[in-house]
Every structure is written in C-alpha cells, then in structure tokens.
Amino acid sequence: MFAIDFRPKNLSEFVGQKHLVGENAPIANMIKNNSLIHMFFYGPPGSGKTTLARIIAKELALDFMEFNATSFKAESLRKVVSQDSLIKPIIFIDEIHRLNKAQQEILLPIMENFWAIILGASTYNPYSALTNAIRSRSLIFEFKALSSRDLGEILDSIALKNELVLNAESREYIINTSGGDCRAMLNLLDIAKSDLSLNNLKAIRPISMNEGVSEDSTHYDLISALIKSIRGSDENASIYYLARLIKAGENPEFIARRLVILASEDIGNANPNALNIATNTMLAVSKIGYPESRIILSQCVLYLASSPKSNTAYKAIDGALEYIENNKLEIPPHIKNFNKNYKYPHDFGGWVKQQYLPRDLKFVEWSDIGFEKTLQEWLQKIKKTFHK
C-alpha cells in the first residue's frame, strides 16, 4: 500500500507541519539538541502524527514501542520499561485521549523519572482528557491538516516513483477531495492506479472528504458565496451555490456545520429556531448521505435565507472578550458562591434590582428585528414592572 510503503523515513522526507519541524521550530530543535521531552500530538487524520513520532525515534536512534489506548494494558508497558536502562526508549500511545485516569497514573513515574520518553497522538485535543499531572510533565502540539501544496508535493513524488501519469483534472480532484488527509489521498491513488481518469476517481470517491482545510480557491469561494447569499437573504443565489457545492461533491456535514455557525452568527435571537433547524440538519445529514441530504440541506438553506437577520450575539460576545483582554473586574461579593446577601429573583416575582457588575457596562446592542425585539421589550417591561 502506498500509505505504508512510502511513509517518510526521516525529517527531510517529511512534508508539512513546518511550525513544528521547520527551521528553528520546537520539535526540530529538540531533535537537533537531543533534548526530547514527553509530548502529545493532536490533529486531523493523515497529518503525520505517528509518522513524526517514528522519525523522532529514528533520528535519535531510540527504540520505538507502539501502543494503542483502546487496548492499553499496564503489564505490557511495564515489560518494556526498565528503570536501569541507560538508553531510554520512546513509548508511543495512539488515541491517547482514551486513557482513563488510572491508566494515566501508570505513566506518571515513567514520565517523572524519564525511564522512557512518552509520546502520544489523538485526533482530538487531549487537553481536557489528560490530568494536570500529565500535562505539567509534557508539551502538547497541534498538527494542521496538510495544505493542497503539501498534498501535491507528496502526490507528485509518489506518482513519479511509480510511473503514474495524472492529468491536471485528476490530480486536482485527488488533492481537493482528500481534506488535507495524506493517508486518504494515497489510498485513493493506490486503488485507482490502473485507471486514473476523472470518472473513475469520482466513482471511487463521489463525496469530498473536505473539512474546510483545503486551500483550493474554488472550494473557499463557493462556501463563502453560499454564506454571504444566505446572510443577504437572497434565497435563489443561496440555492444556486448550495447546488454548486453538492455538484462538486462537497461533504454534506461540512456544509451543515457552516450553516449552524451562520444560524447563530447572522440570525441569532431574531429567529432562535434557526439554530434548532440548522443543528437538526447537521444531525440528519450525518445519518443520511447523498443524494437525499441535498433535500435536507436545501430546506435548511431556504429557512435561513428567509429568516430575519441579527448579529447581536456575535457582536456582544466579541465585545466582551475584547474588553476582558485589558480589564478584569472583581465579582460583587453578594453574587459570589453561598453569600447570604444575594437576592433570589424568584422571591421578588421574577426580577429584583441588584448589582451584577461593579460598574455599568454595555455589550449588548439589541435590534428591533424579529423575535429579538420581543426579548428586548420583555426585559424593559419586567424591569419596569418589578422595580424595587
């Protein structure tokens, strides 16, 4: 298999992740200075996490022992870790986020005493899954999905080595539908190597694996045009660009996720049901593929394009986040936990005048659009009616 046979063996062959292994990048410097520390890698599939771990072991001439957290057993680890060994092996654990706390505690003495170097990988950010003790003894690095340029470099190299002839359309399709996943790209190339025509490639992979990471301008332009058409309440343009994305084989789950974001960012409380519709669309298309997903996406797009628009929630949270960059206010004592001076609003008919911030701040600028006007009017009414 191409993905196995042509796995990079050293840093000079490794493509991508320049922020980690490029010149003066942190992992490159660790290898250069032989100053390796426990590390955990996270990022999308096919971005090079396991490959880089193996390269690190080879570059430093260290034994490499691989485990998977889904079948991790303490006794297996203890057999390969020696407290007296002068040469420390690399212990690599895939799916590291699946280790429970008891299993993580087994790693602590190994990490603390450097009986081995622990490396881990995950497609999820393992920060919340790892204990404080594990995190304090390690570094966590994010891997990025490979760019179209990275994938193209790998594809051209392997095609040349195997004397495969790719026309421009087929090459573009393989790269742009692989979603930044090198393994997926090479698997497609391997399966289709006897017939690399565009029709055959589309028959093998009719739906793009793209998760929004491709650098292909057409992909970005189409999704941008869809979002902006919905934001502009042009239902016909919205349906047109949705059709273009579907025709291009865009992943329906990717489209649905963008619609969920738009429902909150651009519609918000002007029509709160928009978020429910978009979220249900995302759930539905995850269970139902093409061609039926086109109808579900169409229904959602039409609903969002026809909804009243408000970016109040978007502006409010960004304004608050910007404010706290340079300002940190003390919490008034009476609303801290278990303070007897706190006034319970339900004891006063639903609302009571009470200080929640030490100074008057205004992040929310209500509009008079859709249901947002109703919310604003309710706030004004209740504060006036129950004013104490």
Solvent accessible surface area in square Angstrom, and as a share of the most:
residue,aa,sasa,rsa
1,M,129,0.57
2,F,14,0.06
3,A,19,0.15
4,I,108,0.55
5,D,87,0.45
6,F,61,0.25
7,R,61,0.22
8,P,36,0.23
9,K,100,0.42
10,N,52,0.26
11,L,48,0.24
12,S,107,0.69
13,E,85,0.38
14,F,11,0.05
15,V,25,0.14
16,G,3,0.02
17,Q,10,0.04
18,K,135,0.57
19,H,81,0.36
20,L,5,0.03
21,V,21,0.12
22,G,15,0.14
23,E,164,0.73
24,N,119,0.61
25,A,8,0.06
26,P,59,0.37
27,I,0,0.00
28,A,17,0.13
29,N,49,0.25
30,M,20,0.09
31,I,18,0.09
32,K,168,0.71
33,N,97,0.50
34,N,112,0.57
35,S,61,0.39
36,L,20,0.10
37,I,57,0.29
38,H,1,0.00
39,M,0,0.00
40,F,0,0.00
41,F,0,0.00
42,Y,38,0.14
43,G,5,0.05
44,P,46,0.29
45,P,68,0.43
46,G,8,0.07
47,S,2,0.01
48,G,19,0.18
49,K,19,0.08
50,T,26,0.15
51,T,13,0.08
52,L,0,0.00
53,A,0,0.00
54,R,88,0.32
55,I,2,0.01
56,I,0,0.00
57,A,2,0.02
58,K,127,0.54
59,E,75,0.34
60,L,30,0.15
61,A,89,0.69
62,L,38,0.19
63,D,87,0.45
64,F,56,0.23
65,M,51,0.23
66,E,81,0.37
67,F,35,0.15
68,N,56,0.29
69,A,6,0.05
70,T,89,0.52
71,S,80,0.51
72,F,13,0.06
73,K,120,0.51
74,A,19,0.15
75,E,97,0.43
76,S,42,0.27
77,L,0,0.00
78,R,150,0.55
79,K,169,0.71
80,V,51,0.29
81,V,22,0.12
82,S,53,0.34
83,Q,117,0.52
84,D,129,0.67
85,S,40,0.26
86,L,172,0.86
87,I,116,0.59
88,K,59,0.25
89,P,10,0.07
90,I,0,0.00
91,I,0,0.00
92,F,0,0.00
93,I,0,0.00
94,D,36,0.19
95,E,42,0.19
96,I,0,0.00
97,H,37,0.17
98,R,138,0.50
99,L,5,0.03
100,N,84,0.43
101,K,144,0.61
102,A,66,0.51
103,Q,38,0.17
104,Q,2,0.01
105,E,106,0.47
106,I,38,0.19
107,L,1,0.01
108,L,39,0.19
109,P,58,0.37
110,I,10,0.05
111,M,2,0.01
112,E,98,0.44
113,N,78,0.40
114,F,81,0.34
115,W,51,0.18
116,A,0,0.00
117,I,11,0.06
118,I,0,0.00
119,L,0,0.00
120,G,0,0.00
121,A,0,0.00
122,S,1,0.01
123,T,57,0.33
124,Y,137,0.52
125,N,79,0.41
126,P,0,0.00
127,Y,123,0.47
128,S,106,0.69
129,A,38,0.29
130,L,6,0.03
131,T,31,0.18
132,N,110,0.57
133,A,33,0.26
134,I,1,0.00
135,R,56,0.20
136,S,88,0.57
137,R,73,0.27
138,S,12,0.08
139,L,75,0.37
140,I,50,0.26
141,F,28,0.12
142,E,72,0.32
143,F,1,0.00
144,K,106,0.45
145,A,20,0.16
146,L,7,0.03
147,S,21,0.13
148,S,25,0.16
149,R,196,0.72
150,D,30,0.15
151,L,2,0.01
152,G,2,0.02
153,E,99,0.44
154,I,25,0.13
155,L,0,0.00
156,D,63,0.33
157,S,45,0.29
158,I,6,0.03
159,A,8,0.07
160,L,146,0.73
161,K,134,0.57
162,N,49,0.25
163,E,156,0.70
164,L,34,0.17
165,V,131,0.76
166,L,35,0.17
167,N,86,0.44
168,A,83,0.64
169,E,109,0.49
170,S,0,0.00
171,R,84,0.31
172,E,90,0.40
173,Y,26,0.10
174,I,0,0.00
175,I,11,0.05
176,N,28,0.14
177,T,7,0.04
178,S,0,0.00
179,G,10,0.10
180,G,4,0.04
181,D,14,0.07
182,C,23,0.14
183,R,119,0.44
184,A,13,0.10
185,M,0,0.00
186,L,7,0.04
187,N,45,0.23
188,L,5,0.03
189,L,0,0.00
190,D,23,0.12
191,I,117,0.59
192,A,1,0.01
193,K,98,0.41
194,S,111,0.72
195,D,66,0.34
196,L,21,0.11
197,S,46,0.29
198,L,42,0.21
199,N,123,0.63
200,N,39,0.20
201,L,0,0.00
202,K,93,0.40
203,A,79,0.61
204,I,64,0.32
205,R,24,0.09
206,P,88,0.55
207,I,57,0.29
208,S,7,0.05
209,M,75,0.33
210,N,3,0.01
211,E,85,0.38
212,G,17,0.16
213,V,56,0.32
214,S,6,0.04
215,E,102,0.46
216,D,30,0.15
217,S,74,0.48
218,T,68,0.39
219,H,14,0.06
220,Y,94,0.36
221,D,91,0.47
222,L,13,0.06
223,I,3,0.01
224,S,37,0.24
225,A,26,0.20
226,L,0,0.00
227,I,14,0.07
228,K,126,0.53
229,S,16,0.10
230,I,0,0.00
231,R,96,0.35
232,G,55,0.53
233,S,56,0.36
234,D,67,0.35
235,E,74,0.33
236,N,114,0.58
237,A,28,0.22
238,S,0,0.00
239,I,56,0.28
240,Y,113,0.43
241,Y,58,0.22
242,L,4,0.02
243,A,53,0.41
244,R,100,0.36
245,L,1,0.01
246,I,39,0.20
247,K,180,0.76
248,A,60,0.47
249,G,8,0.08
250,E,9,0.04
251,N,24,0.12
252,P,8,0.05
253,E,63,0.28
254,F,9,0.04
255,I,0,0.00
256,A,0,0.00
257,R,81,0.30
258,R,73,0.27
259,L,0,0.00
260,V,26,0.15
261,I,96,0.48
262,L,4,0.02
263,A,1,0.01
264,S,46,0.30
265,E,50,0.22
266,D,12,0.06
267,I,0,0.00
268,G,13,0.13
269,N,58,0.30
270,A,2,0.02
271,N,25,0.13
272,P,55,0.34
273,N,65,0.33
274,A,0,0.00
275,L,74,0.37
276,N,85,0.44
277,I,44,0.22
278,A,0,0.00
279,T,57,0.33
280,N,91,0.46
281,T,7,0.04
282,M,61,0.27
283,L,107,0.53
284,A,28,0.22
285,V,5,0.03
286,S,52,0.33
287,K,159,0.67
288,I,74,0.37
289,G,39,0.38
290,Y,48,0.18
291,P,82,0.52
292,E,91,0.41
293,S,0,0.00
294,R,111,0.40
295,I,100,0.51
296,I,40,0.20
297,L,0,0.00
298,S,32,0.21
299,Q,122,0.54
300,C,1,0.00
301,V,0,0.00
302,L,73,0.36
303,Y,74,0.28
304,L,0,0.00
305,A,1,0.01
306,S,87,0.56
307,S,8,0.05
308,P,51,0.32
309,K,37,0.16
310,S,10,0.07
311,N,64,0.33
312,T,12,0.07
313,A,45,0.35
314,Y,98,0.37
315,K,104,0.44
316,A,16,0.13
317,I,98,0.50
318,D,65,0.34
319,G,27,0.26
320,A,25,0.19
321,L,93,0.46
322,E,126,0.57
323,Y,46,0.17
324,I,107,0.55
325,E,137,0.61
326,N,134,0.69
327,N,53,0.27
328,K,199,0.84
329,L,42,0.21
330,E,136,0.61
331,I,100,0.51
332,P,10,0.07
333,P,93,0.58
334,H,36,0.16
335,I,53,0.27
336,K,100,0.42
337,N,124,0.63
338,F,196,0.82
339,N,46,0.24
340,K,193,0.82
341,N,100,0.51
342,Y,91,0.35
343,K,91,0.39
344,Y,113,0.43
345,P,28,0.18
346,H,131,0.59
347,D,106,0.55
348,F,73,0.31
349,G,49,0.47
350,G,32,0.31
351,W,51,0.18
352,V,4,0.02
353,K,117,0.50
354,Q,29,0.13
355,Q,98,0.43
356,Y,104,0.39
357,L,80,0.40
358,P,58,0.37
359,R,133,0.49
360,D,147,0.76
361,L,54,0.27
362,K,149,0.63
363,F,63,0.26
364,V,56,0.32
365,E,101,0.45
366,W,83,0.29
367,S,27,0.18
368,D,102,0.53
369,I,75,0.38
370,G,41,0.40
371,F,94,0.39
372,E,1,0.01
373,K,91,0.39
374,T,68,0.40
375,L,51,0.25
376,Q,32,0.14
377,E,85,0.38
378,W,135,0.47
379,L,69,0.34
380,Q,110,0.49
381,K,126,0.53
382,I,22,0.11
383,K,90,0.38
384,K,172,0.73
385,T,91,0.53
386,F,63,0.26
387,H,108,0.48
388,K,140,0.59
